[in-house]
Amino acid sequence: MKLNIQNESSRLRSVILGTAESVGKVPSLEDAYDPKSIQHIKAGTYPTEADMVQEIDAVEAILKKYDVTVYRPKVISNYNQIFSRDIAFVIEDKLIEANILPDREREYEAIQHVLDLIGKDNIIVLPEECHVEGGDVMPYNDYIFIGTYSGEDYSDYITARTNMDAVIAIQELFPDKIVKSFELRKSNTDPKENALHLDCCFQPIGKDKAILHKNGFLIEREYEWLLNFFGKENVFEITKEEMFNMNSNIFSISEDVIISEKNFIRLNTWLRENGFTVEEVAYAEIAKQEGLLRCSTMPLIRD
């Protein structure tokens, strides 16, 4: 398999889609990785396996409708394998293994059948000190946008997933790209004040448009840079409540076809007004774990 990912919205041909099969029991508070999951565990509203399987299957059906080759992880018993974007990501023709939370290493092992198709020469393992997850990494043609957190209290945040060591390493791997990093707002306790990954507060769509949430960025001038880069007229600004509901975490099949959550009324209306075909799915249960459509898909090949 020859990988090819240059951006977030070129025509998708091949993707790894996570699975909710045998996802296991509701995690304990101590085992939860993000404040939104913690909130739903406490409230007794954590999603059921049956609901999440149904939601992901609906996404698979849409992908196949558009002739996308869909790979699924090998199912591990009683294990959460929904968010395939966390475990690896592709830039150009290279798959980079994410240095994820140690408890989640088995997720990567569960896509070995796909890795075998790619071949070792095109798989990169970053040095141990590089922390990175795919939700923070966005190829955008000549650019690679990366969400990070560089505060001295980095280790205090379960929500800080990508460090500056990883940013530097990715720049070294792709010297012809312009790597632009963005400091994200982090909170272990308040999901409305936490941008878990860059795709929780920003995503490029189409040829020249983007979804953006100002408060997700710790440094205002970095948010302003993105606003100016795309142009205000091309940016859909989401509210704090919309960020909480993961409105920026939709998924592009092509420059004009987007999979979105059916409850994103304001966003979906704007997308259609701007010429996009919107394929709506129910994904609100999966969203309770602070991840949505981009988080559960890991593109391998785009035209």
C-alpha positions as CSV (number, residue, x, y, z in Angstrom):
1,M,0.0,0.0,0.0
2,K,1.4,3.4,-1.0
3,L,0.3,6.0,1.6
4,N,-0.6,9.5,0.5
5,I,-1.9,12.3,2.8
6,Q,-1.2,15.9,1.9
7,N,-4.1,17.5,3.7
8,E,-7.4,17.0,5.4
9,S,-9.9,17.2,2.6
10,S,-8.6,15.7,-0.7
11,R,-10.7,12.7,-2.0
12,L,-10.4,9.9,0.5
13,R,-9.6,6.4,-0.8
14,S,-8.5,4.4,2.3
15,V,-9.0,4.8,6.0
16,I,-8.8,3.0,9.3
17,L,-12.1,3.4,11.2
18,G,-12.2,2.6,14.9
19,T,-14.4,0.0,16.5
20,A,-16.7,0.0,19.6
21,E,-17.1,-3.8,19.6
22,S,-16.2,-5.3,23.0
23,V,-15.4,-1.8,24.3
24,G,-15.6,-3.0,27.9
25,K,-17.4,-1.8,31.0
26,V,-17.7,1.9,32.1
27,P,-14.2,3.0,33.2
28,S,-13.5,4.0,36.7
29,L,-12.9,7.7,37.3
30,E,-9.2,6.9,37.9
31,D,-9.0,5.3,34.4
32,A,-10.7,8.1,32.5
33,Y,-8.4,10.1,30.2
34,D,-10.4,13.4,29.8
35,P,-12.8,15.6,31.7
36,K,-15.8,15.0,29.4
37,S,-15.7,11.2,30.1
38,I,-15.3,11.9,33.8
39,Q,-18.4,14.1,33.7
40,H,-20.5,11.4,32.1
41,I,-19.2,8.7,34.4
42,K,-20.2,10.7,37.4
43,A,-23.7,11.5,35.8
44,G,-24.4,7.9,34.9
45,T,-24.7,8.9,31.2
46,Y,-21.6,7.2,29.8
47,P,-22.4,5.7,26.4
48,T,-23.3,2.0,25.9
49,E,-21.5,-0.3,23.6
50,A,-24.6,-1.0,21.5
51,D,-25.2,2.7,20.9
52,M,-21.6,3.3,19.9
53,V,-21.4,0.3,17.6
54,Q,-24.5,1.6,15.8
55,E,-23.0,5.1,15.4
56,I,-19.7,3.8,14.0
57,D,-21.4,1.4,11.6
58,A,-23.4,4.3,10.2
59,V,-20.1,6.1,9.4
60,E,-18.7,2.9,7.7
61,A,-21.8,2.7,5.5
62,I,-21.3,6.3,4.3
63,L,-17.6,5.7,3.6
64,K,-18.4,2.7,1.6
65,K,-21.2,4.6,-0.3
66,Y,-18.3,6.8,-1.5
67,D,-16.2,3.8,-2.5
68,V,-13.7,4.3,0.3
69,T,-11.7,1.2,1.4
70,V,-12.3,0.8,5.2
71,Y,-10.0,-1.1,7.5
72,R,-11.0,-1.9,11.0
73,P,-8.8,-2.8,14.0
74,K,-8.6,-6.4,15.3
75,V,-11.1,-6.5,18.1
76,I,-9.5,-6.8,21.6
77,S,-11.8,-8.0,24.3
78,N,-13.0,-5.4,26.8
79,Y,-10.9,-2.7,25.3
80,N,-11.7,0.8,23.9
81,Q,-10.5,1.0,20.3
82,I,-12.8,3.8,19.0
83,F,-10.3,6.6,18.4
84,S,-8.0,5.3,15.7
85,R,-6.6,8.8,15.1
86,D,-4.9,8.8,18.5
87,I,-2.6,5.8,17.7
88,A,-1.0,6.9,14.4
89,F,-1.2,9.4,11.6
90,V,0.0,9.7,8.0
91,I,1.9,12.6,6.5
92,E,2.8,12.2,2.8
93,D,3.8,8.5,2.4
94,K,4.9,7.9,6.0
95,L,2.8,6.5,8.9
96,I,4.0,7.8,12.3
97,E,3.3,5.8,15.3
98,A,1.9,8.0,18.1
99,N,3.6,7.9,21.5
100,I,0.4,7.5,23.3
101,L,-0.6,6.9,26.9
102,P,1.1,3.6,27.9
103,D,-2.2,2.0,28.7
104,R,-3.3,2.2,25.1
105,E,-0.4,0.5,23.3
106,R,-2.5,-2.5,22.5
107,E,-4.6,-0.3,20.2
108,Y,-1.6,0.1,17.9
109,E,-0.9,-3.7,17.9
110,A,-4.5,-4.2,16.8
111,I,-3.8,-2.6,13.4
112,Q,-0.8,-4.8,12.6
113,H,-2.6,-6.3,9.6
114,V,-2.7,-2.8,8.1
115,L,0.9,-2.0,9.0
116,D,2.0,-5.1,7.2
117,L,0.5,-3.7,4.0
118,I,2.4,-0.5,4.5
119,G,5.8,-2.0,5.2
120,K,8.5,-1.1,7.7
121,D,10.3,1.4,5.5
122,N,7.3,3.8,5.6
123,I,6.6,3.5,9.3
124,I,8.3,5.9,11.7
125,V,8.6,5.5,15.4
126,L,9.5,8.8,17.1
127,P,12.0,9.0,20.0
128,E,10.6,8.1,23.4
129,E,10.7,11.8,24.6
130,C,8.3,12.8,21.8
131,H,4.7,12.7,22.9
132,V,2.2,13.0,20.1
133,E,-1.4,12.0,19.2
134,G,-2.9,12.2,15.7
135,G,-5.7,14.6,16.8
136,D,-3.0,17.3,17.2
137,V,-1.5,16.8,13.8
138,M,-3.0,18.3,10.6
139,P,-1.2,18.3,7.3
140,Y,-2.3,21.2,5.2
141,N,-0.4,21.1,1.8
142,D,2.8,23.0,2.4
143,Y,2.1,23.3,6.2
144,I,1.8,20.9,9.1
145,F,-0.4,22.4,11.9
146,I,0.3,20.8,15.3
147,G,-1.5,21.4,18.6
148,T,0.8,21.3,21.7
149,Y,1.2,22.4,25.3
150,S,4.6,23.6,26.5
151,G,3.9,24.7,30.0
152,E,6.2,23.6,32.8
153,D,3.1,21.8,34.3
154,Y,2.7,19.6,31.2
155,S,3.0,16.4,33.2
156,D,0.1,17.5,35.5
157,Y,-2.3,17.4,32.6
158,I,-3.8,14.1,31.5
159,T,-5.2,16.3,28.6
160,A,-1.7,17.4,27.3
161,R,-0.9,14.9,24.6
162,T,1.6,16.5,22.3
163,N,4.9,18.1,23.4
164,M,7.4,20.4,21.7
165,D,9.9,17.5,21.3
166,A,7.4,16.0,18.9
167,V,6.9,19.2,17.1
168,I,10.6,19.5,16.5
169,A,10.9,15.9,15.5
170,I,8.2,16.2,12.9
171,Q,9.8,19.4,11.5
172,E,13.0,17.4,11.1
173,L,11.2,14.5,9.4
174,F,9.6,16.9,6.9
175,P,12.1,19.7,6.2
176,D,10.2,20.9,3.2
177,K,7.1,21.6,5.2
178,I,6.3,24.6,7.3
179,V,5.5,23.3,10.8
180,K,3.3,25.7,12.7
181,S,2.5,24.8,16.4
182,F,-0.4,26.1,18.5
183,E,-0.5,26.2,22.3
184,L,-3.9,24.7,23.4
185,R,-5.9,25.4,26.5
186,K,-5.9,22.5,28.9
187,S,-8.1,21.4,31.8
188,N,-8.3,18.1,33.6
189,T,-11.7,19.0,35.1
190,D,-13.7,21.3,32.8
191,P,-14.4,20.0,29.3
192,K,-15.6,23.4,28.2
193,E,-12.1,24.9,29.0
194,N,-10.2,22.0,27.5
195,A,-9.0,21.5,23.9
196,L,-7.9,17.9,24.1
197,H,-6.4,18.0,20.6
198,L,-6.1,20.6,17.9
199,D,-9.1,19.1,16.1
200,C,-11.2,20.0,19.1
201,C,-10.9,23.7,18.3
202,F,-9.9,23.8,14.6
203,Q,-10.2,22.0,11.3
204,P,-9.6,23.0,7.7
205,I,-12.3,22.0,5.3
206,G,-12.9,22.2,1.6
207,K,-10.2,24.1,-0.4
208,D,-9.9,27.2,1.7
209,K,-12.2,27.1,4.7
210,A,-11.9,26.3,8.4
211,I,-13.8,25.7,11.6
212,L,-12.3,27.6,14.6
213,H,-12.9,28.2,18.3
214,K,-11.0,31.1,19.8
215,N,-10.9,29.9,23.4
216,G,-9.3,26.6,22.5
217,F,-6.1,28.5,21.9
218,L,-4.0,29.6,24.8
219,I,-2.2,32.4,22.9
220,E,-4.6,34.8,21.1
221,R,-2.1,35.8,18.4
222,E,-1.9,32.1,17.3
223,Y,-5.7,32.0,16.9
224,E,-5.5,35.3,15.0
225,W,-2.8,33.8,12.7
226,L,-5.2,31.1,11.7
227,L,-8.1,33.5,11.3
228,N,-6.0,35.7,9.0
229,F,-4.5,32.7,7.1
230,F,-7.9,31.4,6.0
231,G,-9.7,34.8,6.0
232,K,-12.6,35.7,8.3
233,E,-15.1,35.2,5.5
234,N,-13.9,31.6,5.1
235,V,-14.0,30.7,8.8
236,F,-17.0,29.3,10.8
237,E,-16.5,30.3,14.4
238,I,-18.0,27.9,16.9
239,T,-19.2,28.8,20.4
240,K,-17.9,27.2,23.7
241,E,-21.0,25.0,23.8
242,E,-20.4,23.9,20.2
243,M,-16.8,23.1,20.9
244,F,-17.9,21.1,23.9
245,N,-20.2,19.1,21.5
246,M,-17.2,18.6,19.1
247,N,-18.4,20.7,16.2
248,S,-14.9,21.1,14.8
249,N,-14.4,17.3,14.8
250,I,-16.2,16.5,11.6
251,F,-14.6,14.5,8.8
252,S,-14.0,15.2,5.1
253,I,-14.5,12.6,2.4
254,S,-13.5,15.1,-0.2
255,E,-13.3,18.9,-0.7
256,D,-17.1,19.0,-1.0
257,V,-18.4,16.1,1.0
258,I,-18.3,16.1,4.8
259,I,-19.6,13.7,7.4
260,S,-21.1,15.6,10.3
261,E,-23.2,15.0,13.5
262,K,-26.9,15.5,12.8
263,N,-27.3,17.8,15.8
264,F,-24.8,20.4,14.5
265,I,-27.7,22.4,13.1
266,R,-25.9,25.8,12.8
267,L,-22.7,24.3,11.3
268,N,-24.5,21.9,8.9
269,T,-26.6,24.8,7.6
270,W,-23.5,26.9,7.0
271,L,-21.7,24.0,5.3
272,R,-24.6,23.5,2.9
273,E,-24.9,27.3,2.2
274,N,-21.2,27.1,1.2
275,G,-21.7,24.3,-1.3
276,F,-20.8,21.2,0.8
277,T,-22.7,18.0,0.7
278,V,-23.3,17.0,4.3
279,E,-23.8,13.4,5.3
280,E,-25.4,13.5,8.7
281,V,-25.0,10.8,11.3
282,A,-25.8,10.3,15.0
283,Y,-22.5,10.5,16.9
284,A,-23.6,12.2,20.2
285,E,-22.9,9.1,22.3
286,I,-19.3,8.7,21.1
287,A,-18.9,12.5,21.7
288,K,-19.3,11.8,25.4
289,Q,-15.7,10.6,25.4
290,E,-14.4,13.9,24.0
291,G,-13.9,12.6,20.5
292,L,-15.9,12.6,17.3
293,L,-15.7,11.8,13.6
294,R,-12.1,12.9,13.0
295,C,-10.9,11.2,16.1
296,S,-12.3,7.8,15.1
297,T,-10.9,7.9,11.5
298,M,-7.3,7.6,10.4
299,P,-6.9,8.3,6.7
300,L,-4.2,6.4,4.8
301,I,-4.7,7.5,1.2
302,R,-6.2,10.6,-0.3
303,D,-5.9,11.6,-4.0
